[in-house]
Amino acid sequence: MKESAYKNYEELPLFLNPKTVAKVLGVSPSSGYELMHEPGFPVLRIGNRMVVPKEQFIQWVKEHTGGGT
């Protein structure tokens, strides 16, 4: 697994694209793109573009790593 390019959530942009999602999770860009097509993943579609709101991404990570409320 690749190491994440980010050290904390504050470094993240307000909206994450597939490449950024992959960097944060330490996976390949294609895996980040595939994840954004999974049901339940918090994707916002703007035309043909797909982005993930930072706060919803953080919540998704917490829920899928046992850190959710």
mmCIF file of the N, C-alpha and C atoms, coordinates in Angstrom:
data_MODEL
# 
_entry.id   MODEL 
# 
loop_
_atom_site.group_PDB 
_atom_site.id 
_atom_site.type_symbol 
_atom_site.label_atom_id 
_atom_site.label_alt_id 
_atom_site.label_comp_id 
_atom_site.label_asym_id 
_atom_site.label_entity_id 
_atom_site.label_seq_id 
_atom_site.pdbx_PDB_ins_code 
_atom_site.Cartn_x 
_atom_site.Cartn_y 
_atom_site.Cartn_z 
_atom_site.occupancy 
_atom_site.B_iso_or_equiv 
_atom_site.pdbx_formal_charge 
_atom_site.auth_seq_id 
_atom_site.auth_comp_id 
_atom_site.auth_asym_id 
_atom_site.auth_atom_id 
_atom_site.pdbx_PDB_model_num 
ATOM 1   N N  . MET A 1 1  ? 0.845   -1.173 0.000   1.00 0.00 ? 1  MET A N  1 
ATOM 2   C CA . MET A 1 1  ? 0.000   0.000  0.000   1.00 0.00 ? 1  MET A CA 1 
ATOM 3   C C  . MET A 1 1  ? 0.893   1.240  0.000   1.00 0.00 ? 1  MET A C  1 
ATOM 4   N N  . LYS A 1 2  ? 0.483   2.234  -0.761  1.00 0.00 ? 2  LYS A N  1 
ATOM 5   C CA . LYS A 1 2  ? 1.199   3.494  -0.801  1.00 0.00 ? 2  LYS A CA 1 
ATOM 6   C C  . LYS A 1 2  ? 0.947   4.270  0.484   1.00 0.00 ? 2  LYS A C  1 
ATOM 7   N N  . GLU A 1 3  ? 1.894   5.131  0.832   1.00 0.00 ? 3  GLU A N  1 
ATOM 8   C CA . GLU A 1 3  ? 1.703   5.996  2.000   1.00 0.00 ? 3  GLU A CA 1 
ATOM 9   C C  . GLU A 1 3  ? 0.889   7.203  1.579   1.00 0.00 ? 3  GLU A C  1 
ATOM 10  N N  . SER A 1 4  ? -0.005  7.636  2.444   1.00 0.00 ? 4  SER A N  1 
ATOM 11  C CA . SER A 1 4  ? -0.818  8.807  2.157   1.00 0.00 ? 4  SER A CA 1 
ATOM 12  C C  . SER A 1 4  ? 0.063   10.042 2.026   1.00 0.00 ? 4  SER A C  1 
ATOM 13  N N  . ALA A 1 5  ? -0.282  10.912 1.090   1.00 0.00 ? 5  ALA A N  1 
ATOM 14  C CA . ALA A 1 5  ? 0.456   12.159 0.889   1.00 0.00 ? 5  ALA A CA 1 
ATOM 15  C C  . ALA A 1 5  ? 0.050   13.201 1.920   1.00 0.00 ? 5  ALA A C  1 
ATOM 16  N N  . TYR A 1 6  ? -1.019  12.945 2.661   1.00 0.00 ? 6  TYR A N  1 
ATOM 17  C CA . TYR A 1 6  ? -1.540  13.895 3.643   1.00 0.00 ? 6  TYR A CA 1 
ATOM 18  C C  . TYR A 1 6  ? -1.298  13.369 5.045   1.00 0.00 ? 6  TYR A C  1 
ATOM 19  N N  . LYS A 1 7  ? -1.004  14.265 5.973   1.00 0.00 ? 7  LYS A N  1 
ATOM 20  C CA . LYS A 1 7  ? -0.722  13.871 7.357   1.00 0.00 ? 7  LYS A CA 1 
ATOM 21  C C  . LYS A 1 7  ? -1.897  14.110 8.298   1.00 0.00 ? 7  LYS A C  1 
ATOM 22  N N  . ASN A 1 8  ? -2.840  15.001 7.910   1.00 0.00 ? 8  ASN A N  1 
ATOM 23  C CA . ASN A 1 8  ? -4.028  15.228 8.726   1.00 0.00 ? 8  ASN A CA 1 
ATOM 24  C C  . ASN A 1 8  ? -5.148  15.775 7.845   1.00 0.00 ? 8  ASN A C  1 
ATOM 25  N N  . TYR A 1 9  ? -6.358  15.750 8.393   1.00 0.00 ? 9  TYR A N  1 
ATOM 26  C CA . TYR A 1 9  ? -7.529  16.167 7.620   1.00 0.00 ? 9  TYR A CA 1 
ATOM 27  C C  . TYR A 1 9  ? -7.516  17.654 7.274   1.00 0.00 ? 9  TYR A C  1 
ATOM 28  N N  . GLU A 1 10 ? -6.854  18.472 8.084   1.00 0.00 ? 10 GLU A N  1 
ATOM 29  C CA . GLU A 1 10 ? -6.828  19.916 7.835   1.00 0.00 ? 10 GLU A CA 1 
ATOM 30  C C  . GLU A 1 10 ? -6.134  20.263 6.523   1.00 0.00 ? 10 GLU A C  1 
ATOM 31  N N  . GLU A 1 11 ? -5.230  19.399 6.061   1.00 0.00 ? 11 GLU A N  1 
ATOM 32  C CA . GLU A 1 11 ? -4.505  19.635 4.815   1.00 0.00 ? 11 GLU A CA 1 
ATOM 33  C C  . GLU A 1 11 ? -5.355  19.397 3.566   1.00 0.00 ? 11 GLU A C  1 
ATOM 34  N N  . LEU A 1 12 ? -6.490  18.738 3.744   1.00 0.00 ? 12 LEU A N  1 
ATOM 35  C CA . LEU A 1 12 ? -7.316  18.384 2.588   1.00 0.00 ? 12 LEU A CA 1 
ATOM 36  C C  . LEU A 1 12 ? -8.040  19.599 2.014   1.00 0.00 ? 12 LEU A C  1 
ATOM 37  N N  . PRO A 1 13 ? -8.250  19.584 0.691   1.00 0.00 ? 13 PRO A N  1 
ATOM 38  C CA . PRO A 1 13 ? -9.067  20.647 0.091   1.00 0.00 ? 13 PRO A CA 1 
ATOM 39  C C  . PRO A 1 13 ? -10.531 20.464 0.483   1.00 0.00 ? 13 PRO A C  1 
ATOM 40  N N  . LEU A 1 14 ? -11.339 21.483 0.250   1.00 0.00 ? 14 LEU A N  1 
ATOM 41  C CA . LEU A 1 14 ? -12.760 21.437 0.598   1.00 0.00 ? 14 LEU A CA 1 
ATOM 42  C C  . LEU A 1 14 ? -13.487 20.318 -0.147  1.00 0.00 ? 14 LEU A C  1 
ATOM 43  N N  . PHE A 1 15 ? -13.116 20.101 -1.417  1.00 0.00 ? 15 PHE A N  1 
ATOM 44  C CA . PHE A 1 15 ? -13.684 19.018 -2.220  1.00 0.00 ? 15 PHE A CA 1 
ATOM 45  C C  . PHE A 1 15 ? -12.544 18.164 -2.766  1.00 0.00 ? 15 PHE A C  1 
ATOM 46  N N  . LEU A 1 16 ? -12.721 16.847 -2.730  1.00 0.00 ? 16 LEU A N  1 
ATOM 47  C CA . LEU A 1 16 ? -11.692 15.919 -3.182  1.00 0.00 ? 16 LEU A CA 1 
ATOM 48  C C  . LEU A 1 16 ? -12.090 15.313 -4.517  1.00 0.00 ? 16 LEU A C  1 
ATOM 49  N N  . ASN A 1 17 ? -11.163 15.262 -5.453  1.00 0.00 ? 17 ASN A N  1 
ATOM 50  C CA . ASN A 1 17 ? -11.396 14.576 -6.726  1.00 0.00 ? 17 ASN A CA 1 
ATOM 51  C C  . ASN A 1 17 ? -10.882 13.135 -6.591  1.00 0.00 ? 17 ASN A C  1 
ATOM 52  N N  . PRO A 1 18 ? -11.105 12.290 -7.593  1.00 0.00 ? 18 PRO A N  1 
ATOM 53  C CA . PRO A 1 18 ? -10.670 10.888 -7.466  1.00 0.00 ? 18 PRO A CA 1 
ATOM 54  C C  . PRO A 1 18 ? -9.175  10.734 -7.180  1.00 0.00 ? 18 PRO A C  1 
ATOM 55  N N  . LYS A 1 19 ? -8.353  11.575 -7.781  1.00 0.00 ? 19 LYS A N  1 
ATOM 56  C CA . LYS A 1 19 ? -6.907  11.495 -7.563  1.00 0.00 ? 19 LYS A CA 1 
ATOM 57  C C  . LYS A 1 19 ? -6.554  11.817 -6.113  1.00 0.00 ? 19 LYS A C  1 
ATOM 58  N N  . THR A 1 20 ? -7.220  12.821 -5.539  1.00 0.00 ? 20 THR A N  1 
ATOM 59  C CA . THR A 1 20 ? -6.971  13.190 -4.143  1.00 0.00 ? 20 THR A CA 1 
ATOM 60  C C  . THR A 1 20 ? -7.466  12.106 -3.199  1.00 0.00 ? 20 THR A C  1 
ATOM 61  N N  . VAL A 1 21 ? -8.631  11.536 -3.478  1.00 0.00 ? 21 VAL A N  1 
ATOM 62  C CA . VAL A 1 21 ? -9.150  10.434 -2.657  1.00 0.00 ? 21 VAL A CA 1 
ATOM 63  C C  . VAL A 1 21 ? -8.119  9.300  -2.633  1.00 0.00 ? 21 VAL A C  1 
ATOM 64  N N  . ALA A 1 22 ? -7.561  8.979  -3.786  1.00 0.00 ? 22 ALA A N  1 
ATOM 65  C CA . ALA A 1 22 ? -6.556  7.918  -3.870  1.00 0.00 ? 22 ALA A CA 1 
ATOM 66  C C  . ALA A 1 22 ? -5.312  8.268  -3.056  1.00 0.00 ? 22 ALA A C  1 
ATOM 67  N N  . LYS A 1 23 ? -4.857  9.516  -3.153  1.00 0.00 ? 23 LYS A N  1 
ATOM 68  C CA . LYS A 1 23 ? -3.673  9.940  -2.391  1.00 0.00 ? 23 LYS A CA 1 
ATOM 69  C C  . LYS A 1 23 ? -3.908  9.826  -0.892  1.00 0.00 ? 23 LYS A C  1 
ATOM 70  N N  . VAL A 1 24 ? -5.079  10.260 -0.439  1.00 0.00 ? 24 VAL A N  1 
ATOM 71  C CA . VAL A 1 24 ? -5.395  10.229 0.989   1.00 0.00 ? 24 VAL A CA 1 
ATOM 72  C C  . VAL A 1 24 ? -5.428  8.788  1.496   1.00 0.00 ? 24 VAL A C  1 
ATOM 73  N N  . LEU A 1 25 ? -6.025  7.901  0.730   1.00 0.00 ? 25 LEU A N  1 
ATOM 74  C CA . LEU A 1 25 ? -6.164  6.511  1.158   1.00 0.00 ? 25 LEU A CA 1 
ATOM 75  C C  . LEU A 1 25 ? -4.923  5.671  0.877   1.00 0.00 ? 25 LEU A C  1 
ATOM 76  N N  . GLY A 1 26 ? -3.993  6.207  0.081   1.00 0.00 ? 26 GLY A N  1 
ATOM 77  C CA . GLY A 1 26 ? -2.775  5.469  -0.237  1.00 0.00 ? 26 GLY A CA 1 
ATOM 78  C C  . GLY A 1 26 ? -3.011  4.333  -1.213  1.00 0.00 ? 26 GLY A C  1 
ATOM 79  N N  . VAL A 1 27 ? -3.930  4.565  -2.165  1.00 0.00 ? 27 VAL A N  1 
ATOM 80  C CA . VAL A 1 27 ? -4.228  3.559  -3.184  1.00 0.00 ? 27 VAL A CA 1 
ATOM 81  C C  . VAL A 1 27 ? -3.969  4.154  -4.563  1.00 0.00 ? 27 VAL A C  1 
ATOM 82  N N  . SER A 1 28 ? -4.091  3.338  -5.584  1.00 0.00 ? 28 SER A N  1 
ATOM 83  C CA . SER A 1 28 ? -3.858  3.800  -6.953  1.00 0.00 ? 28 SER A CA 1 
ATOM 84  C C  . SER A 1 28 ? -4.973  4.750  -7.388  1.00 0.00 ? 28 SER A C  1 
ATOM 85  N N  . PRO A 1 29 ? -4.694  5.630  -8.351  1.00 0.00 ? 29 PRO A N  1 
ATOM 86  C CA . PRO A 1 29 ? -5.743  6.529  -8.852  1.00 0.00 ? 29 PRO A CA 1 
ATOM 87  C C  . PRO A 1 29 ? -6.960  5.768  -9.389  1.00 0.00 ? 29 PRO A C  1 
ATOM 88  N N  . SER A 1 30 ? -6.727  4.637  -10.027 1.00 0.00 ? 30 SER A N  1 
ATOM 89  C CA . SER A 1 30 ? -7.867  3.869  -10.548 1.00 0.00 ? 30 SER A CA 1 
ATOM 90  C C  . SER A 1 30 ? -8.719  3.313  -9.410  1.00 0.00 ? 30 SER A C  1 
ATOM 91  N N  . SER A 1 31 ? -8.100  2.942  -8.296  1.00 0.00 ? 31 SER A N  1 
ATOM 92  C CA . SER A 1 31 ? -8.858  2.456  -7.145  1.00 0.00 ? 31 SER A CA 1 
ATOM 93  C C  . SER A 1 31 ? -9.678  3.585  -6.524  1.00 0.00 ? 31 SER A C  1 
ATOM 94  N N  . GLY A 1 32 ? -9.114  4.787  -6.481  1.00 0.00 ? 32 GLY A N  1 
ATOM 95  C CA . GLY A 1 32 ? -9.857  5.947  -5.979  1.00 0.00 ? 32 GLY A CA 1 
ATOM 96  C C  . GLY A 1 32 ? -11.071 6.233  -6.841  1.00 0.00 ? 32 GLY A C  1 
ATOM 97  N N  . TYR A 1 33 ? -10.896 6.144  -8.149  1.00 0.00 ? 33 TYR A N  1 
ATOM 98  C CA . TYR A 1 33 ? -11.994 6.379  -9.077  1.00 0.00 ? 33 TYR A CA 1 
ATOM 99  C C  . TYR A 1 33 ? -13.076 5.313  -8.921  1.00 0.00 ? 33 TYR A C  1 
ATOM 100 N N  . GLU A 1 34 ? -12.659 4.054  -8.789  1.00 0.00 ? 34 GLU A N  1 
ATOM 101 C CA . GLU A 1 34 ? -13.619 2.960  -8.598  1.00 0.00 ? 34 GLU A CA 1 
ATOM 102 C C  . GLU A 1 34 ? -14.410 3.147  -7.302  1.00 0.00 ? 34 GLU A C  1 
ATOM 103 N N  . LEU A 1 35 ? -13.731 3.550  -6.241  1.00 0.00 ? 35 LEU A N  1 
ATOM 104 C CA . LEU A 1 35 ? -14.394 3.765  -4.956  1.00 0.00 ? 35 LEU A CA 1 
ATOM 105 C C  . LEU A 1 35 ? -15.488 4.816  -5.079  1.00 0.00 ? 35 LEU A C  1 
ATOM 106 N N  . MET A 1 36 ? -15.242 5.840  -5.877  1.00 0.00 ? 36 MET A N  1 
ATOM 107 C CA . MET A 1 36 ? -16.222 6.913  -6.037  1.00 0.00 ? 36 MET A CA 1 
ATOM 108 C C  . MET A 1 36 ? -17.468 6.458  -6.789  1.00 0.00 ? 36 MET A C  1 
ATOM 109 N N  . HIS A 1 37 ? -17.421 5.277  -7.382  1.00 0.00 ? 37 HIS A N  1 
ATOM 110 C CA . HIS A 1 37 ? -18.590 4.705  -8.052  1.00 0.00 ? 37 HIS A CA 1 
ATOM 111 C C  . HIS A 1 37 ? -19.341 3.712  -7.171  1.00 0.00 ? 37 HIS A C  1 
ATOM 112 N N  . GLU A 1 38 ? -18.822 3.456  -5.973  1.00 0.00 ? 38 GLU A N  1 
ATOM 113 C CA . GLU A 1 38 ? -19.460 2.501  -5.059  1.00 0.00 ? 38 GLU A CA 1 
ATOM 114 C C  . GLU A 1 38 ? -20.715 3.107  -4.441  1.00 0.00 ? 38 GLU A C  1 
ATOM 115 N N  . PRO A 1 39 ? -21.784 2.313  -4.319  1.00 0.00 ? 39 PRO A N  1 
ATOM 116 C CA . PRO A 1 39 ? -22.986 2.810  -3.641  1.00 0.00 ? 39 PRO A CA 1 
ATOM 117 C C  . PRO A 1 39 ? -22.656 3.193  -2.201  1.00 0.00 ? 39 PRO A C  1 
ATOM 118 N N  . GLY A 1 40 ? -23.194 4.299  -1.751  1.00 0.00 ? 40 GLY A N  1 
ATOM 119 C CA . GLY A 1 40 ? -22.970 4.736  -0.386  1.00 0.00 ? 40 GLY A CA 1 
ATOM 120 C C  . GLY A 1 40 ? -21.764 5.642  -0.195  1.00 0.00 ? 40 GLY A C  1 
ATOM 121 N N  . PHE A 1 41 ? -20.927 5.759  -1.214  1.00 0.00 ? 41 PHE A N  1 
ATOM 122 C CA . PHE A 1 41 ? -19.788 6.667  -1.094  1.00 0.00 ? 41 PHE A CA 1 
ATOM 123 C C  . PHE A 1 41 ? -20.290 8.081  -1.362  1.00 0.00 ? 41 PHE A C  1 
ATOM 124 N N  . PRO A 1 42 ? -19.904 9.064  -0.546  1.00 0.00 ? 42 PRO A N  1 
ATOM 125 C CA . PRO A 1 42 ? -20.484 10.413 -0.608  1.00 0.00 ? 42 PRO A CA 1 
ATOM 126 C C  . PRO A 1 42 ? -20.001 11.275 -1.777  1.00 0.00 ? 42 PRO A C  1 
ATOM 127 N N  . VAL A 1 43 ? -20.468 10.969 -2.956  1.00 0.00 ? 43 VAL A N  1 
ATOM 128 C CA . VAL A 1 43 ? -20.037 11.683 -4.162  1.00 0.00 ? 43 VAL A CA 1 
ATOM 129 C C  . VAL A 1 43 ? -21.043 12.761 -4.544  1.00 0.00 ? 43 VAL A C  1 
ATOM 130 N N  . LEU A 1 44 ? -20.525 13.898 -4.925  1.00 0.00 ? 44 LEU A N  1 
ATOM 131 C CA . LEU A 1 44 ? -21.330 14.993 -5.449  1.00 0.00 ? 44 LEU A CA 1 
ATOM 132 C C  . LEU A 1 44 ? -20.997 15.099 -6.936  1.00 0.00 ? 44 LEU A C  1 
ATOM 133 N N  . ARG A 1 45 ? -22.004 14.979 -7.776  1.00 0.00 ? 45 ARG A N  1 
ATOM 134 C CA . ARG A 1 45 ? -21.778 15.061 -9.223  1.00 0.00 ? 45 ARG A CA 1 
ATOM 135 C C  . ARG A 1 45 ? -22.127 16.459 -9.716  1.00 0.00 ? 45 ARG A C  1 
ATOM 136 N N  . ILE A 1 46 ? -21.187 17.060 -10.412 1.00 0.00 ? 46 ILE A N  1 
ATOM 137 C CA . ILE A 1 46 ? -21.377 18.382 -11.000 1.00 0.00 ? 46 ILE A CA 1 
ATOM 138 C C  . ILE A 1 46 ? -21.087 18.219 -12.489 1.00 0.00 ? 46 ILE A C  1 
ATOM 139 N N  . GLY A 1 47 ? -22.160 18.068 -13.262 1.00 0.00 ? 47 GLY A N  1 
ATOM 140 C CA . GLY A 1 47 ? -21.975 17.739 -14.673 1.00 0.00 ? 47 GLY A CA 1 
ATOM 141 C C  . GLY A 1 47 ? -21.334 16.370 -14.771 1.00 0.00 ? 47 GLY A C  1 
ATOM 142 N N  . ASN A 1 48 ? -20.226 16.281 -15.491 1.00 0.00 ? 48 ASN A N  1 
ATOM 143 C CA . ASN A 1 48 ? -19.503 15.015 -15.613 1.00 0.00 ? 48 ASN A CA 1 
ATOM 144 C C  . ASN A 1 48 ? -18.457 14.839 -14.510 1.00 0.00 ? 48 ASN A C  1 
ATOM 145 N N  . ARG A 1 49 ? -18.281 15.860 -13.711 1.00 0.00 ? 49 ARG A N  1 
ATOM 146 C CA . ARG A 1 49 ? -17.244 15.836 -12.678 1.00 0.00 ? 49 ARG A CA 1 
ATOM 147 C C  . ARG A 1 49 ? -17.782 15.228 -11.385 1.00 0.00 ? 49 ARG A C  1 
ATOM 148 N N  . MET A 1 50 ? -16.934 14.457 -10.717 1.00 0.00 ? 50 MET A N  1 
ATOM 149 C CA . MET A 1 50 ? -17.288 13.848 -9.441  1.00 0.00 ? 50 MET A CA 1 
ATOM 150 C C  . MET A 1 50 ? -16.328 14.371 -8.375  1.00 0.00 ? 50 MET A C  1 
ATOM 151 N N  . VAL A 1 51 ? -16.878 14.871 -7.280  1.00 0.00 ? 51 VAL A N  1 
ATOM 152 C CA . VAL A 1 51 ? -16.071 15.331 -6.158  1.00 0.00 ? 51 VAL A CA 1 
ATOM 153 C C  . VAL A 1 51 ? -16.689 14.811 -4.866  1.00 0.00 ? 51 VAL A C  1 
ATOM 154 N N  . VAL A 1 52 ? -15.882 14.818 -3.818  1.00 0.00 ? 52 VAL A N  1 
ATOM 155 C CA . VAL A 1 52 ? -16.354 14.373 -2.512  1.00 0.00 ? 52 VAL A CA 1 
ATOM 156 C C  . VAL A 1 52 ? -16.163 15.525 -1.528  1.00 0.00 ? 52 VAL A C  1 
ATOM 157 N N  . PRO A 1 53 ? -17.231 15.977 -0.884  1.00 0.00 ? 53 PRO A N  1 
ATOM 158 C CA . PRO A 1 53 ? -17.079 17.013 0.136   1.00 0.00 ? 53 PRO A CA 1 
ATOM 159 C C  . PRO A 1 53 ? -16.182 16.499 1.272   1.00 0.00 ? 53 PRO A C  1 
ATOM 160 N N  . LYS A 1 54 ? -15.236 17.306 1.684   1.00 0.00 ? 54 LYS A N  1 
ATOM 161 C CA . LYS A 1 54 ? -14.240 16.932 2.694   1.00 0.00 ? 54 LYS A CA 1 
ATOM 162 C C  . LYS A 1 54 ? -14.881 16.338 3.947   1.00 0.00 ? 54 LYS A C  1 
ATOM 163 N N  . GLU A 1 55 ? -15.872 17.024 4.521   1.00 0.00 ? 55 GLU A N  1 
ATOM 164 C CA . GLU A 1 55 ? -16.471 16.558 5.775   1.00 0.00 ? 55 GLU A CA 1 
ATOM 165 C C  . GLU A 1 55 ? -17.175 15.211 5.612   1.00 0.00 ? 55 GLU A C  1 
ATOM 166 N N  . GLN A 1 56 ? -17.830 15.010 4.468   1.00 0.00 ? 56 GLN A N  1 
ATOM 167 C CA . GLN A 1 56 ? -18.497 13.729 4.231   1.00 0.00 ? 56 GLN A CA 1 
ATOM 168 C C  . GLN A 1 56 ? -17.477 12.614 4.027   1.00 0.00 ? 56 GLN A C  1 
ATOM 169 N N  . PHE A 1 57 ? -16.342 12.931 3.404   1.00 0.00 ? 57 PHE A N  1 
ATOM 170 C CA . PHE A 1 57 ? -15.278 11.945 3.236   1.00 0.00 ? 57 PHE A CA 1 
ATOM 171 C C  . PHE A 1 57 ? -14.722 11.525 4.594   1.00 0.00 ? 57 PHE A C  1 
ATOM 172 N N  . ILE A 1 58 ? -14.472 12.501 5.456   1.00 0.00 ? 58 ILE A N  1 
ATOM 173 C CA . ILE A 1 58 ? -13.956 12.209 6.796   1.00 0.00 ? 58 ILE A CA 1 
ATOM 174 C C  . ILE A 1 58 ? -14.936 11.312 7.547   1.00 0.00 ? 58 ILE A C  1 
ATOM 175 N N  . GLN A 1 59 ? -16.226 11.619 7.466   1.00 0.00 ? 59 GLN A N  1 
ATOM 176 C CA . GLN A 1 59 ? -17.245 10.796 8.129   1.00 0.00 ? 59 GLN A CA 1 
ATOM 177 C C  . GLN A 1 59 ? -17.273 9.389  7.551   1.00 0.00 ? 59 GLN A C  1 
ATOM 178 N N  . TRP A 1 60 ? -17.169 9.268  6.232   1.00 0.00 ? 60 TRP A N  1 
ATOM 179 C CA . TRP A 1 60 ? -17.157 7.948  5.583   1.00 0.00 ? 60 TRP A CA 1 
ATOM 180 C C  . TRP A 1 60 ? -15.976 7.124  6.084   1.00 0.00 ? 60 TRP A C  1 
ATOM 181 N N  . VAL A 1 61 ? -14.812 7.743  6.176   1.00 0.00 ? 61 VAL A N  1 
ATOM 182 C CA . VAL A 1 61 ? -13.617 7.041  6.669   1.00 0.00 ? 61 VAL A CA 1 
ATOM 183 C C  . VAL A 1 61 ? -13.848 6.559  8.098   1.00 0.00 ? 61 VAL A C  1 
ATOM 184 N N  . LYS A 1 62 ? -14.383 7.428  8.945   1.00 0.00 ? 62 LYS A N  1 
ATOM 185 C CA . LYS A 1 62 ? -14.638 7.048  10.344  1.00 0.00 ? 62 LYS A CA 1 
ATOM 186 C C  . LYS A 1 62 ? -15.601 5.866  10.435  1.00 0.00 ? 62 LYS A C  1 
ATOM 187 N N  . GLU A 1 63 ? -16.656 5.919  9.631   1.00 0.00 ? 63 GLU A N  1 
ATOM 188 C CA . GLU A 1 63 ? -17.658 4.843  9.650   1.00 0.00 ? 63 GLU A CA 1 
ATOM 189 C C  . GLU A 1 63 ? -17.079 3.511  9.164   1.00 0.00 ? 63 GLU A C  1 
ATOM 190 N N  . HIS A 1 64 ? -16.124 3.584  8.249   1.00 0.00 ? 64 HIS A N  1 
ATOM 191 C CA . HIS A 1 64 ? -15.577 2.354  7.668   1.00 0.00 ? 64 HIS A CA 1 
ATOM 192 C C  . HIS A 1 64 ? -14.290 1.887  8.337   1.00 0.00 ? 64 HIS A C  1 
ATOM 193 N N  . THR A 1 65 ? -13.884 2.579  9.386   1.00 0.00 ? 65 THR A N  1 
ATOM 194 C CA . THR A 1 65 ? -12.703 2.158  10.131  1.00 0.00 ? 65 THR A CA 1 
ATOM 195 C C  . THR A 1 65 ? -13.022 1.943  11.616  1.00 0.00 ? 65 THR A C  1 
ATOM 196 N N  . GLY A 1 66 ? -14.288 1.925  11.942  1.00 0.00 ? 66 GLY A N  1 
ATOM 197 C CA . GLY A 1 66 ? -14.690 1.710  13.324  1.00 0.00 ? 66 GLY A CA 1 
ATOM 198 C C  . GLY A 1 66 ? -14.667 2.941  14.195  1.00 0.00 ? 66 GLY A C  1 
ATOM 199 N N  . GLY A 1 67 ? -14.452 4.113  13.586  1.00 0.00 ? 67 GLY A N  1 
ATOM 200 C CA . GLY A 1 67 ? -14.389 5.335  14.351  1.00 0.00 ? 67 GLY A CA 1 
ATOM 201 C C  . GLY A 1 67 ? -15.652 6.159  14.316  1.00 0.00 ? 67 GLY A C  1 
ATOM 202 N N  . GLY A 1 68 ? -16.709 5.629  13.687  1.00 0.00 ? 68 GLY A N  1 
ATOM 203 C CA . GLY A 1 68 ? -17.959 6.384  13.567  1.00 0.00 ? 68 GLY A CA 1 
ATOM 204 C C  . GLY A 1 68 ? -18.739 6.414  14.862  1.00 0.00 ? 68 GLY A C  1 
ATOM 205 N N  . THR A 1 69 ? -19.716 7.305  14.915  1.00 0.00 ? 69 THR A N  1 
ATOM 206 C CA . THR A 1 69 ? -20.527 7.422  16.119  1.00 0.00 ? 69 THR A CA 1 
ATOM 207 C C  . THR A 1 69 ? -21.793 6.631  15.994  1.00 0.00 ? 69 THR A C  1 
# 
